[in-house]
Amino acid sequence: MFEKKKSMWLFLLPGLAGLLMFYVLPFFGGIWYSLTDGSYENAFVGLKNYIAVWQNPMFQLGLKNSMELSLICAPLVWLLSLVIAQLVNRLRPRGAAFRNTVLMPYLMPSSAMLLIWLVLFDFGGVINRAVVALGFERVHWLQGMPMRVPIILLFVWKNLGFAVIIFTAAFQSIPEPLYEYARLEGAGFFRQTFGITLPLVIPTAFLVIILEWINAFKIFKEVYFIGGAYPDEAVYTLQNYMNNMYSRLNYQNVTTAAYSFAVIVFALFGALFFLQWRMLKRTTG
Amino acid sequence: MIKLAFRRIWEQKWLTRGLLMLLTIIILLPVVVTFLYSFFSPEEISAFMKTRGSADATKWMEIKLVPNMFSLNQYYEVLIRDMSVLKMFVNSVGYTVAILLGQAVVIPMMAYALSRFKFRGREALFFVILLLMILPFQVTMVPNVLTLRSLGLLNTPWAVVLPMWFTPFYIFLMRQFMLALPKDLYEAGQMDGAGTIRCYWQITLPVCRPVIGAAVALSFADCWNLVEQPMTYLTQRTDLQPLSVMFNQLAANSKGNEFAGATLYMLPALFIYLYFMKDILAGLQLTELK
C-alpha cells in the first residue's frame, strides 16, 4: 500500500474527472432539475413534479412492472445458477465444458437473438407446439401478460452464465477434505450440499443476488427488443416511461421519475451493502 | 426402496450429466438456429417470416431447420448488394473499439489508485462507485444530454463513447482483483527501487492480465449490445446507429437478409468468447464484496 504519494493523482484524476463529469455531477444537477418547472424562467416548484409524477398512472404502472420483473428475474437467475453450478461441481474435475457453454450467451448480443426469439415464441411457433403437445391451449406469447415469459427468458438466457461462473469459482475454493470427511461420516450428496457447500458460499450467494438484482432493475433492452418502444402494459417498465417522456422532451418528468427510482434503488441496495459490510466486519473481527 | 433406487441413479452422475446436456442444448439452440437460417435463400426466409403473427389456431409455422436449397444469397445481400446492414455493423465496430480503448487507459489506473494507495476518502469513493454501478442509465440521462449538448457532442459518436469510458462496474471488477494481489509482489518491486508508475506498468498490469481480459470481454458484450445510449444521444442521426438497435426494424419488415446480419453480428462475439474464456474464468474473482 502506497502512502502519501503525489503520483496517486496521476492514476486517480482521469477516472475521477470522468466519473464526476458524466455520473456524479449530472446526478446532483438533475436533482435541481427535478425541482423546477422547466419553463423559460425555470422557477423553483419544490416537490410539485414529484407529486405529479407519482400520481401518474403510467409511472405507477412502470414502477410496478420494473419491481415485479426484477423480483422474478433476479431470484430466478440466482436459483438456476446455484443449481447449475452445483451440478457442474458434481462432475468435477470434468464438467468444465458445460460451465463454459452456459457462459457463451453472456457475450452474445441479445439484439441478434431477437429474431429467433420471435420465431420460437410465435403463436404458431415451436414453443406453442410443445405447449399443445403437453395438453394445454396455445398461448399468445407476444401479447399481454404472457409476453413477460419471452422477455424474462431472454434475460435469463443471457445472464445465467455470469452467475454460474461466480458460483463455480466459489464452490471450487471449498477444500475437498471437508467433503471426504463428510462422506466418511456417511453424509449423502444433499446432506453435503446443505451442511457444507451452502453455508460456505453465503457471501458469494449474497454478491450474486445483488449483482443480478442490479442487472434486473436495469432491464430494458429485452423489453425494447421484444415489445418495442411502446410495449404492452404488462411489460411497460419505468425505463419505457422515462424514454417516452424523454422523446416528448418532457425533461422534468424524466428526471423526477429517475430520481424517484434512484431513491428507491439506493435505499434498497444501500441497506443491503451496509448489512453485508457489517456482517463482514463482524466475521473478520 | 424408491429412495434407495433414486440414490443409486443419482450417484452414477448420469442424471447430472443428462440435465446439463439438456441445458446445453437449450442454450445453444437459438444460436445454432440463427446460424442455420442464414443459409436459407432470402425468398424462403421472407416467406417463412411472413407466416409469423397469425392468430389462426388451426395453422402452425413450419419447423424449418434445413433450407430447401443451401444458399449464400443472404450474405451476398448483406455484404455486397444492400450495404445498410453492413454500415451499421461498421458503426458497431467503431463504438466498440473507441469505448474499449478509452476504458483500457482509464479504468485500470483508477482501480490501481483505489486498491494500492492509501488516501482519505478512499472507502467513500469506492462506495460512491458502488452506488453509481446501481444507477440505471436513465437517471443521469437528461443531465448528460444537457452537458453533451453544451459541449457540442450531442448527436456525434462521442456522446455514446465518452460516458462509457468510465463505466463504474469495470472499475469495481478490477479493484476487487487488484485488492487480492499479494503484498510481497509490491514489496519486492519497491526493494528494487521501483516507483508507483513502474509498479503499475511492470507489476500490476502484467499480473492483471486475466481480469483485463475478462473486463475487455464483458465490456465488449455491453458495447456490442448498445441500445439506450444511441437511442437517446443520437436521436437525429439514424446514420450513426449501431446494428444492435436496428434488429427490431429488420424483424418487422423482413427483407430476407436479417439472419445473415444476425449471424455476422454473432461471429465477433463468438471469437471474443473463445479467445477470452480462460481470462474470464480466472479474472472473475468476485466471491464476496470487501
HADDOCK unambig.tbl for C-alpha pairs under 7 A between the chains (distance, minus, plus):
assign (segid A and resid 1 and name CA) (segid B and resid 116 and name CA) 4.83 0.50 0.50
assign (segid A and resid 1 and name CA) (segid B and resid 117 and name CA) 5.40 0.50 0.50
assign (segid A and resid 1 and name CA) (segid B and resid 118 and name CA) 6.37 0.50 0.50
assign (segid A and resid 2 and name CA) (segid B and resid 116 and name CA) 5.99 0.50 0.50
assign (segid A and resid 2 and name CA) (segid B and resid 117 and name CA) 4.60 0.50 0.50
assign (segid A and resid 2 and name CA) (segid B and resid 118 and name CA) 5.96 0.50 0.50
assign (segid A and resid 3 and name CA) (segid B and resid 117 and name CA) 5.96 0.50 0.50
assign (segid A and resid 3 and name CA) (segid B and resid 118 and name CA) 5.14 0.50 0.50
assign (segid A and resid 7 and name CA) (segid B and resid 196 and name CA) 6.97 0.50 0.50
assign (segid A and resid 8 and name CA) (segid B and resid 113 and name CA) 6.09 0.50 0.50
assign (segid A and resid 8 and name CA) (segid B and resid 117 and name CA) 6.89 0.50 0.50
assign (segid A and resid 11 and name CA) (segid B and resid 109 and name CA) 4.84 0.50 0.50
assign (segid A and resid 11 and name CA) (segid B and resid 110 and name CA) 5.71 0.50 0.50
assign (segid A and resid 11 and name CA) (segid B and resid 113 and name CA) 5.75 0.50 0.50
assign (segid A and resid 12 and name CA) (segid B and resid 109 and name CA) 6.69 0.50 0.50
assign (segid A and resid 12 and name CA) (segid B and resid 110 and name CA) 5.09 0.50 0.50
assign (segid A and resid 12 and name CA) (segid B and resid 113 and name CA) 5.65 0.50 0.50
assign (segid A and resid 14 and name CA) (segid B and resid 106 and name CA) 6.29 0.50 0.50
assign (segid A and resid 15 and name CA) (segid B and resid 106 and name CA) 5.57 0.50 0.50
assign (segid A and resid 15 and name CA) (segid B and resid 107 and name CA) 6.71 0.50 0.50
assign (segid A and resid 15 and name CA) (segid B and resid 110 and name CA) 5.63 0.50 0.50
assign (segid A and resid 15 and name CA) (segid B and resid 166 and name CA) 6.36 0.50 0.50
assign (segid A and resid 18 and name CA) (segid B and resid 166 and name CA) 6.08 0.50 0.50
assign (segid A and resid 19 and name CA) (segid B and resid 166 and name CA) 6.02 0.50 0.50
assign (segid A and resid 22 and name CA) (segid B and resid 144 and name CA) 6.38 0.50 0.50
assign (segid A and resid 22 and name CA) (segid B and resid 163 and name CA) 5.69 0.50 0.50
assign (segid A and resid 23 and name CA) (segid B and resid 140 and name CA) 6.52 0.50 0.50
assign (segid A and resid 26 and name CA) (segid B and resid 140 and name CA) 5.66 0.50 0.50
assign (segid A and resid 26 and name CA) (segid B and resid 143 and name CA) 4.92 0.50 0.50
assign (segid A and resid 26 and name CA) (segid B and resid 144 and name CA) 6.05 0.50 0.50
assign (segid A and resid 27 and name CA) (segid B and resid 140 and name CA) 5.57 0.50 0.50
assign (segid A and resid 29 and name CA) (segid B and resid 143 and name CA) 6.66 0.50 0.50
assign (segid A and resid 30 and name CA) (segid B and resid 143 and name CA) 5.71 0.50 0.50
assign (segid A and resid 87 and name CA) (segid B and resid 16 and name CA) 5.97 0.50 0.50
assign (segid A and resid 98 and name CA) (segid B and resid 20 and name CA) 6.60 0.50 0.50
assign (segid A and resid 98 and name CA) (segid B and resid 24 and name CA) 6.68 0.50 0.50
assign (segid A and resid 101 and name CA) (segid B and resid 24 and name CA) 6.50 0.50 0.50
assign (segid A and resid 102 and name CA) (segid B and resid 24 and name CA) 6.90 0.50 0.50
assign (segid A and resid 102 and name CA) (segid B and resid 27 and name CA) 6.88 0.50 0.50
assign (segid A and resid 104 and name CA) (segid B and resid 273 and name CA) 6.55 0.50 0.50
assign (segid A and resid 107 and name CA) (segid B and resid 218 and name CA) 6.79 0.50 0.50
assign (segid A and resid 107 and name CA) (segid B and resid 221 and name CA) 4.78 0.50 0.50
assign (segid A and resid 107 and name CA) (segid B and resid 269 and name CA) 5.84 0.50 0.50
assign (segid A and resid 107 and name CA) (segid B and resid 273 and name CA) 6.36 0.50 0.50
assign (segid A and resid 108 and name CA) (segid B and resid 221 and name CA) 6.74 0.50 0.50
assign (segid A and resid 108 and name CA) (segid B and resid 266 and name CA) 6.21 0.50 0.50
assign (segid A and resid 108 and name CA) (segid B and resid 269 and name CA) 5.62 0.50 0.50
assign (segid A and resid 109 and name CA) (segid B and resid 221 and name CA) 6.66 0.50 0.50
assign (segid A and resid 109 and name CA) (segid B and resid 224 and name CA) 6.20 0.50 0.50
assign (segid A and resid 109 and name CA) (segid B and resid 225 and name CA) 5.17 0.50 0.50
assign (segid A and resid 109 and name CA) (segid B and resid 266 and name CA) 6.75 0.50 0.50
assign (segid A and resid 110 and name CA) (segid B and resid 225 and name CA) 6.88 0.50 0.50
assign (segid A and resid 111 and name CA) (segid B and resid 225 and name CA) 6.45 0.50 0.50
assign (segid A and resid 111 and name CA) (segid B and resid 244 and name CA) 5.31 0.50 0.50
assign (segid A and resid 111 and name CA) (segid B and resid 247 and name CA) 6.29 0.50 0.50
assign (segid A and resid 112 and name CA) (segid B and resid 247 and name CA) 6.70 0.50 0.50
assign (segid A and resid 112 and name CA) (segid B and resid 262 and name CA) 4.80 0.50 0.50
assign (segid A and resid 112 and name CA) (segid B and resid 265 and name CA) 6.74 0.50 0.50
assign (segid A and resid 112 and name CA) (segid B and resid 266 and name CA) 6.94 0.50 0.50
assign (segid A and resid 113 and name CA) (segid B and resid 30 and name CA) 6.85 0.50 0.50
assign (segid A and resid 115 and name CA) (segid B and resid 251 and name CA) 6.10 0.50 0.50
assign (segid A and resid 116 and name CA) (segid B and resid 30 and name CA) 6.19 0.50 0.50
assign (segid A and resid 116 and name CA) (segid B and resid 34 and name CA) 6.32 0.50 0.50
assign (segid A and resid 122 and name CA) (segid B and resid 52 and name CA) 6.23 0.50 0.50
assign (segid A and resid 122 and name CA) (segid B and resid 53 and name CA) 6.34 0.50 0.50
assign (segid A and resid 123 and name CA) (segid B and resid 53 and name CA) 6.48 0.50 0.50
assign (segid A and resid 123 and name CA) (segid B and resid 54 and name CA) 6.86 0.50 0.50
assign (segid A and resid 123 and name CA) (segid B and resid 55 and name CA) 6.43 0.50 0.50
assign (segid A and resid 124 and name CA) (segid B and resid 59 and name CA) 6.54 0.50 0.50
assign (segid A and resid 124 and name CA) (segid B and resid 60 and name CA) 4.31 0.50 0.50
assign (segid A and resid 124 and name CA) (segid B and resid 61 and name CA) 4.97 0.50 0.50
assign (segid A and resid 125 and name CA) (segid B and resid 60 and name CA) 6.62 0.50 0.50
assign (segid A and resid 125 and name CA) (segid B and resid 61 and name CA) 5.58 0.50 0.50
assign (segid A and resid 157 and name CA) (segid B and resid 27 and name CA) 6.88 0.50 0.50
assign (segid A and resid 165 and name CA) (segid B and resid 281 and name CA) 6.85 0.50 0.50
assign (segid A and resid 166 and name CA) (segid B and resid 284 and name CA) 6.87 0.50 0.50
assign (segid A and resid 166 and name CA) (segid B and resid 286 and name CA) 6.44 0.50 0.50
assign (segid A and resid 166 and name CA) (segid B and resid 287 and name CA) 6.63 0.50 0.50
assign (segid A and resid 170 and name CA) (segid B and resid 287 and name CA) 6.04 0.50 0.50
assign (segid A and resid 203 and name CA) (segid B and resid 287 and name CA) 6.92 0.50 0.50
assign (segid A and resid 203 and name CA) (segid B and resid 288 and name CA) 5.35 0.50 0.50
assign (segid A and resid 204 and name CA) (segid B and resid 287 and name CA) 4.84 0.50 0.50
assign (segid A and resid 204 and name CA) (segid B and resid 288 and name CA) 5.20 0.50 0.50
assign (segid A and resid 207 and name CA) (segid B and resid 288 and name CA) 5.89 0.50 0.50
assign (segid A and resid 207 and name CA) (segid B and resid 289 and name CA) 6.67 0.50 0.50
assign (segid A and resid 214 and name CA) (segid B and resid 134 and name CA) 5.72 0.50 0.50
assign (segid A and resid 218 and name CA) (segid B and resid 136 and name CA) 5.48 0.50 0.50
assign (segid A and resid 221 and name CA) (segid B and resid 227 and name CA) 6.56 0.50 0.50
assign (segid A and resid 225 and name CA) (segid B and resid 248 and name CA) 6.15 0.50 0.50
assign (segid A and resid 239 and name CA) (segid B and resid 138 and name CA) 6.85 0.50 0.50
assign (segid A and resid 242 and name CA) (segid B and resid 138 and name CA) 6.90 0.50 0.50
assign (segid A and resid 251 and name CA) (segid B and resid 142 and name CA) 6.55 0.50 0.50
assign (segid A and resid 255 and name CA) (segid B and resid 139 and name CA) 6.56 0.50 0.50
assign (segid A and resid 255 and name CA) (segid B and resid 142 and name CA) 6.69 0.50 0.50
assign (segid A and resid 258 and name CA) (segid B and resid 138 and name CA) 6.33 0.50 0.50
assign (segid A and resid 258 and name CA) (segid B and resid 139 and name CA) 4.55 0.50 0.50
assign (segid A and resid 259 and name CA) (segid B and resid 139 and name CA) 6.45 0.50 0.50
assign (segid A and resid 262 and name CA) (segid B and resid 135 and name CA) 6.51 0.50 0.50
assign (segid A and resid 262 and name CA) (segid B and resid 139 and name CA) 6.89 0.50 0.50
